[in-house]
């Protein structure tokens, strides 16, 4: 990339490290209702559906805001947008401590949700600092900021018990404001924004940035992200309530167990970026979906009692997933979801190097909406059926649909006999072709029609 002339390795590492830390803090704030929401549910006597709406509301704002935040990042630069976003969100989190009614909680949660929009700002800002062949790993490291959910699930319960949910919100607001100042002071503007300013050019218009969204390929990536990211956010928010209700553990234990899920679902995203660079994003997505189907099938199986007629009468027994089994399977599920998150975003800078903000914003928005709709769906199906494992049943159907669509699209591409596919085999897949020459354009245009 010509915009990287003069950019040093320390410049790249500083941009990556600070944006990752900032995103970690933002993600911790974004998932705060997964913990304080349990106490709010008890205080207000909320139903499971009302609780699902409460924990999902911040995800709605964080998802929808990614479209215009991605556009603003390309127009104004990630350093400026990221810093302002964190300051505005910190004010919203602070005001949360003064709320008393359920409807005001929902309004406050919309403001808190702006923290989730930081993802696309950081994706665009970070990608502009790195060469194409290193973007997968760099974006995987940045995406490991999802570990903020684990920090909240592990630390917030202790703050909640010691200080109450109001003071917990104040502490989160102060930390986020400090991070905004640190990011502004110690970061530089990204190379693409600087090059545009030196040339005296204006930012790309919103209409031009949104033009790639007409490709079905973009929407297919968005569905993948609906599961690997939206499903992650949904479970990170819902699991504390699930553990408390289904296994009658304390909120501190539930938060710790949820952190065990959130941690691998976050930190291994960098490893997923490496695997996507090395073996191809498609191979990683296949692995993610297949393993997830197995895990979700086992998790979805409800406690069942059987009566078998024996020679001397009925033989009764039951099958139920023990708590330790749920923890092991969710940790494994989180690990592969983490790989999938990196694989999805490996595609975007390669296919749309000049539209990372807008395309990434759409994919991130759809994925984030999974974190909004899924907890609500979990609450509704639980209220309707009274079966705790129905949340995993919903996730199982989602993964199955994603896997079938992906496989059908790939088979269509293979039938068109794309030269790159037959020559390179499984390793160099359409989403990660080298960007030199016309091959990538040809592959991208073909895949965009699937």
Secondary structure as a PSIPRED ss2 file (coil, helix, strand):
# PSIPRED VFORMAT (PSIPRED V4.0)

   1 X C   1.000  0.000  0.000
   2 X H   0.000  1.000  0.000
   3 X H   0.000  1.000  0.000
   4 X H   0.000  1.000  0.000
   5 X C   1.000  0.000  0.000
   6 X C   1.000  0.000  0.000
   7 X C   1.000  0.000  0.000
   8 X C   1.000  0.000  0.000
   9 X H   0.000  1.000  0.000
  10 X H   0.000  1.000  0.000
  11 X H   0.000  1.000  0.000
  12 X H   0.000  1.000  0.000
  13 X H   0.000  1.000  0.000
  14 X H   0.000  1.000  0.000
  15 X H   0.000  1.000  0.000
  16 X H   0.000  1.000  0.000
  17 X H   0.000  1.000  0.000
  18 X H   0.000  1.000  0.000
  19 X H   0.000  1.000  0.000
  20 X H   0.000  1.000  0.000
  21 X H   0.000  1.000  0.000
  22 X H   0.000  1.000  0.000
  23 X H   0.000  1.000  0.000
  24 X H   0.000  1.000  0.000
  25 X H   0.000  1.000  0.000
  26 X H   0.000  1.000  0.000
  27 X H   0.000  1.000  0.000
  28 X H   0.000  1.000  0.000
  29 X H   0.000  1.000  0.000
  30 X H   0.000  1.000  0.000
  31 X C   1.000  0.000  0.000
  32 X C   1.000  0.000  0.000
  33 X H   0.000  1.000  0.000
  34 X H   0.000  1.000  0.000
  35 X H   0.000  1.000  0.000
  36 X H   0.000  1.000  0.000
  37 X H   0.000  1.000  0.000
  38 X H   0.000  1.000  0.000
  39 X H   0.000  1.000  0.000
  40 X H   0.000  1.000  0.000
  41 X H   0.000  1.000  0.000
  42 X H   0.000  1.000  0.000
  43 X H   0.000  1.000  0.000
  44 X H   0.000  1.000  0.000
  45 X C   1.000  0.000  0.000
  46 X C   1.000  0.000  0.000
  47 X C   1.000  0.000  0.000
  48 X H   0.000  1.000  0.000
  49 X H   0.000  1.000  0.000
  50 X H   0.000  1.000  0.000
  51 X H   0.000  1.000  0.000
  52 X H   0.000  1.000  0.000
  53 X H   0.000  1.000  0.000
  54 X H   0.000  1.000  0.000
  55 X H   0.000  1.000  0.000
  56 X H   0.000  1.000  0.000
  57 X H   0.000  1.000  0.000
  58 X H   0.000  1.000  0.000
  59 X H   0.000  1.000  0.000
  60 X H   0.000  1.000  0.000
  61 X H   0.000  1.000  0.000
  62 X H   0.000  1.000  0.000
  63 X H   0.000  1.000  0.000
  64 X H   0.000  1.000  0.000
  65 X H   0.000  1.000  0.000
  66 X H   0.000  1.000  0.000
  67 X H   0.000  1.000  0.000
  68 X H   0.000  1.000  0.000
  69 X H   0.000  1.000  0.000
  70 X H   0.000  1.000  0.000
  71 X H   0.000  1.000  0.000
  72 X H   0.000  1.000  0.000
  73 X H   0.000  1.000  0.000
  74 X H   0.000  1.000  0.000
  75 X H   0.000  1.000  0.000
  76 X H   0.000  1.000  0.000
  77 X C   1.000  0.000  0.000
  78 X H   0.000  1.000  0.000
  79 X H   0.000  1.000  0.000
  80 X H   0.000  1.000  0.000
  81 X H   0.000  1.000  0.000
  82 X H   0.000  1.000  0.000
  83 X H   0.000  1.000  0.000
  84 X H   0.000  1.000  0.000
  85 X H   0.000  1.000  0.000
  86 X H   0.000  1.000  0.000
  87 X H   0.000  1.000  0.000
  88 X H   0.000  1.000  0.000
  89 X H   0.000  1.000  0.000
  90 X H   0.000  1.000  0.000
  91 X H   0.000  1.000  0.000
  92 X H   0.000  1.000  0.000
  93 X H   0.000  1.000  0.000
  94 X H   0.000  1.000  0.000
  95 X H   0.000  1.000  0.000
  96 X H   0.000  1.000  0.000
  97 X C   1.000  0.000  0.000
  98 X C   1.000  0.000  0.000
  99 X C   1.000  0.000  0.000
 100 X C   1.000  0.000  0.000
 101 X C   1.000  0.000  0.000
 102 X H   0.000  1.000  0.000
 103 X H   0.000  1.000  0.000
 104 X H   0.000  1.000  0.000
 105 X H   0.000  1.000  0.000
 106 X H   0.000  1.000  0.000
 107 X H   0.000  1.000  0.000
 108 X H   0.000  1.000  0.000
 109 X H   0.000  1.000  0.000
 110 X H   0.000  1.000  0.000
 111 X H   0.000  1.000  0.000
 112 X H   0.000  1.000  0.000
 113 X H   0.000  1.000  0.000
 114 X H   0.000  1.000  0.000
 115 X H   0.000  1.000  0.000
 116 X H   0.000  1.000  0.000
 117 X H   0.000  1.000  0.000
 118 X H   0.000  1.000  0.000
 119 X H   0.000  1.000  0.000
 120 X H   0.000  1.000  0.000
 121 X H   0.000  1.000  0.000
 122 X H   0.000  1.000  0.000
 123 X H   0.000  1.000  0.000
 124 X H   0.000  1.000  0.000
 125 X H   0.000  1.000  0.000
 126 X H   0.000  1.000  0.000
 127 X H   0.000  1.000  0.000
 128 X C   1.000  0.000  0.000
 129 X C   1.000  0.000  0.000
 130 X C   1.000  0.000  0.000
 131 X C   1.000  0.000  0.000
 132 X H   0.000  1.000  0.000
 133 X H   0.000  1.000  0.000
 134 X H   0.000  1.000  0.000
 135 X H   0.000  1.000  0.000
 136 X H   0.000  1.000  0.000
 137 X H   0.000  1.000  0.000
 138 X H   0.000  1.000  0.000
 139 X H   0.000  1.000  0.000
 140 X H   0.000  1.000  0.000
 141 X H   0.000  1.000  0.000
 142 X H   0.000  1.000  0.000
 143 X H   0.000  1.000  0.000
 144 X H   0.000  1.000  0.000
 145 X H   0.000  1.000  0.000
 146 X H   0.000  1.000  0.000
 147 X H   0.000  1.000  0.000
 148 X H   0.000  1.000  0.000
 149 X H   0.000  1.000  0.000
 150 X H   0.000  1.000  0.000
 151 X H   0.000  1.000  0.000
 152 X H   0.000  1.000  0.000
 153 X H   0.000  1.000  0.000
 154 X H   0.000  1.000  0.000
 155 X H   0.000  1.000  0.000
 156 X H   0.000  1.000  0.000
 157 X H   0.000  1.000  0.000
 158 X H   0.000  1.000  0.000
 159 X H   0.000  1.000  0.000
 160 X H   0.000  1.000  0.000
 161 X H   0.000  1.000  0.000
 162 X H   0.000  1.000  0.000
 163 X H   0.000  1.000  0.000
 164 X C   1.000  0.000  0.000
 165 X H   0.000  1.000  0.000
 166 X H   0.000  1.000  0.000
 167 X H   0.000  1.000  0.000
 168 X H   0.000  1.000  0.000
 169 X H   0.000  1.000  0.000
 170 X H   0.000  1.000  0.000
 171 X H   0.000  1.000  0.000
 172 X H   0.000  1.000  0.000
 173 X H   0.000  1.000  0.000
 174 X H   0.000  1.000  0.000
 175 X H   0.000  1.000  0.000
 176 X H   0.000  1.000  0.000
 177 X H   0.000  1.000  0.000
 178 X H   0.000  1.000  0.000
 179 X H   0.000  1.000  0.000
 180 X H   0.000  1.000  0.000
 181 X H   0.000  1.000  0.000
 182 X H   0.000  1.000  0.000
 183 X H   0.000  1.000  0.000
 184 X H   0.000  1.000  0.000
 185 X H   0.000  1.000  0.000
 186 X H   0.000  1.000  0.000
 187 X C   1.000  0.000  0.000
 188 X C   1.000  0.000  0.000
 189 X C   1.000  0.000  0.000
 190 X C   1.000  0.000  0.000
 191 X H   0.000  1.000  0.000
 192 X H   0.000  1.000  0.000
 193 X H   0.000  1.000  0.000
 194 X H   0.000  1.000  0.000
 195 X H   0.000  1.000  0.000
 196 X H   0.000  1.000  0.000
 197 X H   0.000  1.000  0.000
 198 X H   0.000  1.000  0.000
 199 X C   1.000  0.000  0.000
 200 X C   1.000  0.000  0.000
 201 X C   1.000  0.000  0.000
 202 X C   1.000  0.000  0.000
 203 X C   1.000  0.000  0.000
 204 X C   1.000  0.000  0.000
 205 X C   1.000  0.000  0.000
 206 X H   0.000  1.000  0.000
 207 X H   0.000  1.000  0.000
 208 X H   0.000  1.000  0.000
 209 X H   0.000  1.000  0.000
 210 X H   0.000  1.000  0.000
 211 X H   0.000  1.000  0.000
 212 X H   0.000  1.000  0.000
 213 X H   0.000  1.000  0.000
 214 X H   0.000  1.000  0.000
 215 X C   1.000  0.000  0.000
 216 X H   0.000  1.000  0.000
 217 X H   0.000  1.000  0.000
 218 X H   0.000  1.000  0.000
 219 X H   0.000  1.000  0.000
 220 X H   0.000  1.000  0.000
 221 X H   0.000  1.000  0.000
 222 X H   0.000  1.000  0.000
 223 X H   0.000  1.000  0.000
 224 X H   0.000  1.000  0.000
 225 X H   0.000  1.000  0.000
 226 X H   0.000  1.000  0.000
 227 X H   0.000  1.000  0.000
 228 X H   0.000  1.000  0.000
 229 X H   0.000  1.000  0.000
 230 X H   0.000  1.000  0.000
 231 X H   0.000  1.000  0.000
 232 X H   0.000  1.000  0.000
 233 X H   0.000  1.000  0.000
 234 X H   0.000  1.000  0.000
 235 X H   0.000  1.000  0.000
 236 X H   0.000  1.000  0.000
 237 X H   0.000  1.000  0.000
 238 X H   0.000  1.000  0.000
 239 X H   0.000  1.000  0.000
 240 X H   0.000  1.000  0.000
 241 X H   0.000  1.000  0.000
 242 X H   0.000  1.000  0.000
 243 X H   0.000  1.000  0.000
 244 X H   0.000  1.000  0.000
 245 X H   0.000  1.000  0.000
 246 X H   0.000  1.000  0.000
 247 X H   0.000  1.000  0.000
 248 X C   1.000  0.000  0.000
 249 X C   1.000  0.000  0.000
 250 X C   1.000  0.000  0.000
 251 X H   0.000  1.000  0.000
 252 X H   0.000  1.000  0.000
 253 X H   0.000  1.000  0.000
 254 X H   0.000  1.000  0.000
 255 X H   0.000  1.000  0.000
 256 X H   0.000  1.000  0.000
 257 X H   0.000  1.000  0.000
 258 X H   0.000  1.000  0.000
 259 X H   0.000  1.000  0.000
 260 X H   0.000  1.000  0.000
 261 X H   0.000  1.000  0.000
 262 X H   0.000  1.000  0.000
 263 X H   0.000  1.000  0.000
 264 X H   0.000  1.000  0.000
 265 X H   0.000  1.000  0.000
 266 X H   0.000  1.000  0.000
 267 X H   0.000  1.000  0.000
 268 X C   1.000  0.000  0.000
 269 X H   0.000  1.000  0.000
 270 X H   0.000  1.000  0.000
 271 X H   0.000  1.000  0.000
 272 X H   0.000  1.000  0.000
 273 X H   0.000  1.000  0.000
 274 X H   0.000  1.000  0.000
 275 X H   0.000  1.000  0.000
 276 X H   0.000  1.000  0.000
 277 X H   0.000  1.000  0.000
 278 X H   0.000  1.000  0.000
 279 X H   0.000  1.000  0.000
 280 X C   1.000  0.000  0.000
 281 X H   0.000  1.000  0.000
 282 X H   0.000  1.000  0.000
 283 X H   0.000  1.000  0.000
 284 X H   0.000  1.000  0.000
 285 X H   0.000  1.000  0.000
 286 X H   0.000  1.000  0.000
 287 X H   0.000  1.000  0.000
 288 X H   0.000  1.000  0.000
 289 X H   0.000  1.000  0.000
 290 X H   0.000  1.000  0.000
 291 X H   0.000  1.000  0.000
 292 X H   0.000  1.000  0.000
 293 X H   0.000  1.000  0.000
 294 X H   0.000  1.000  0.000
 295 X H   0.000  1.000  0.000
 296 X H   0.000  1.000  0.000
 297 X H   0.000  1.000  0.000
 298 X H   0.000  1.000  0.000
 299 X H   0.000  1.000  0.000
 300 X H   0.000  1.000  0.000
 301 X C   1.000  0.000  0.000
 302 X C   1.000  0.000  0.000
 303 X C   1.000  0.000  0.000
 304 X E   0.000  0.000  1.000
 305 X E   0.000  0.000  1.000
 306 X E   0.000  0.000  1.000
 307 X E   0.000  0.000  1.000
 308 X E   0.000  0.000  1.000
 309 X E   0.000  0.000  1.000
 310 X E   0.000  0.000  1.000
 311 X C   1.000  0.000  0.000
 312 X C   1.000  0.000  0.000
 313 X E   0.000  0.000  1.000
 314 X E   0.000  0.000  1.000
 315 X E   0.000  0.000  1.000
 316 X E   0.000  0.000  1.000
 317 X E   0.000  0.000  1.000
 318 X E   0.000  0.000  1.000
 319 X E   0.000  0.000  1.000
 320 X C   1.000  0.000  0.000
 321 X C   1.000  0.000  0.000
 322 X C   1.000  0.000  0.000
 323 X H   0.000  1.000  0.000
 324 X H   0.000  1.000  0.000
 325 X H   0.000  1.000  0.000
 326 X H   0.000  1.000  0.000
 327 X H   0.000  1.000  0.000
 328 X H   0.000  1.000  0.000
 329 X H   0.000  1.000  0.000
 330 X H   0.000  1.000  0.000
 331 X H   0.000  1.000  0.000
 332 X H   0.000  1.000  0.000
 333 X H   0.000  1.000  0.000
 334 X H   0.000  1.000  0.000
 335 X H   0.000  1.000  0.000
 336 X H   0.000  1.000  0.000
 337 X H   0.000  1.000  0.000
 338 X H   0.000  1.000  0.000
 339 X H   0.000  1.000  0.000
 340 X H   0.000  1.000  0.000
 341 X H   0.000  1.000  0.000
 342 X H   0.000  1.000  0.000
 343 X H   0.000  1.000  0.000
 344 X H   0.000  1.000  0.000
 345 X H   0.000  1.000  0.000
 346 X H   0.000  1.000  0.000
 347 X H   0.000  1.000  0.000
 348 X H   0.000  1.000  0.000
 349 X H   0.000  1.000  0.000
 350 X H   0.000  1.000  0.000
 351 X H   0.000  1.000  0.000
 352 X C   1.000  0.000  0.000
 353 X C   1.000  0.000  0.000
 354 X C   1.000  0.000  0.000
 355 X C   1.000  0.000  0.000
 356 X H   0.000  1.000  0.000
 357 X H   0.000  1.000  0.000
 358 X H   0.000  1.000  0.000
 359 X H   0.000  1.000  0.000
 360 X H   0.000  1.000  0.000
 361 X H   0.000  1.000  0.000
 362 X H   0.000  1.000  0.000
 363 X H   0.000  1.000  0.000
 364 X H   0.000  1.000  0.000
 365 X H   0.000  1.000  0.000
 366 X H   0.000  1.000  0.000
 367 X H   0.000  1.000  0.000
 368 X H   0.000  1.000  0.000
 369 X H   0.000  1.000  0.000
 370 X H   0.000  1.000  0.000
 371 X H   0.000  1.000  0.000
 372 X H   0.000  1.000  0.000
 373 X H   0.000  1.000  0.000
 374 X H   0.000  1.000  0.000
 375 X H   0.000  1.000  0.000
 376 X H   0.000  1.000  0.000
 377 X H   0.000  1.000  0.000
 378 X H   0.000  1.000  0.000
 379 X H   0.000  1.000  0.000
 380 X H   0.000  1.000  0.000
 381 X H   0.000  1.000  0.000
 382 X H   0.000  1.000  0.000
 383 X H   0.000  1.000  0.000
 384 X H   0.000  1.000  0.000
 385 X H   0.000  1.000  0.000
 386 X C   1.000  0.000  0.000
 387 X C   1.000  0.000  0.000
 388 X C   1.000  0.000  0.000
 389 X C   1.000  0.000  0.000
 390 X H   0.000  1.000  0.000
 391 X H   0.000  1.000  0.000
 392 X H   0.000  1.000  0.000
 393 X H   0.000  1.000  0.000
 394 X H   0.000  1.000  0.000
 395 X H   0.000  1.000  0.000
 396 X H   0.000  1.000  0.000
 397 X H   0.000  1.000  0.000
 398 X H   0.000  1.000  0.000
 399 X H   0.000  1.000  0.000
 400 X H   0.000  1.000  0.000
 401 X H   0.000  1.000  0.000
 402 X H   0.000  1.000  0.000
 403 X H   0.000  1.000  0.000
 404 X H   0.000  1.000  0.000
 405 X H   0.000  1.000  0.000
 406 X H   0.000  1.000  0.000
 407 X H   0.000  1.000  0.000
 408 X H   0.000  1.000  0.000
 409 X H   0.000  1.000  0.000
 410 X H   0.000  1.000  0.000
 411 X H   0.000  1.000  0.000
 412 X H   0.000  1.000  0.000
 413 X H   0.000  1.000  0.000
 414 X H   0.000  1.000  0.000
 415 X H   0.000  1.000  0.000
 416 X C   1.000  0.000  0.000
 417 X C   1.000  0.000  0.000
 418 X C   1.000  0.000  0.000
 419 X H   0.000  1.000  0.000
 420 X H   0.000  1.000  0.000
 421 X H   0.000  1.000  0.000
 422 X H   0.000  1.000  0.000
 423 X H   0.000  1.000  0.000
 424 X H   0.000  1.000  0.000
 425 X C   1.000  0.000  0.000
 426 X C   1.000  0.000  0.000
 427 X C   1.000  0.000  0.000
 428 X C   1.000  0.000  0.000
 429 X C   1.000  0.000  0.000
 430 X H   0.000  1.000  0.000
 431 X H   0.000  1.000  0.000
 432 X H   0.000  1.000  0.000
 433 X C   1.000  0.000  0.000
 434 X C   1.000  0.000  0.000
 435 X C   1.000  0.000  0.000
 436 X C   1.000  0.000  0.000
 437 X C   1.000  0.000  0.000
 438 X C   1.000  0.000  0.000
 439 X H   0.000  1.000  0.000
 440 X H   0.000  1.000  0.000
 441 X H   0.000  1.000  0.000
 442 X H   0.000  1.000  0.000
 443 X H   0.000  1.000  0.000
 444 X H   0.000  1.000  0.000
 445 X H   0.000  1.000  0.000
 446 X H   0.000  1.000  0.000
 447 X H   0.000  1.000  0.000
 448 X H   0.000  1.000  0.000
 449 X C   1.000  0.000  0.000
 450 X C   1.000  0.000  0.000
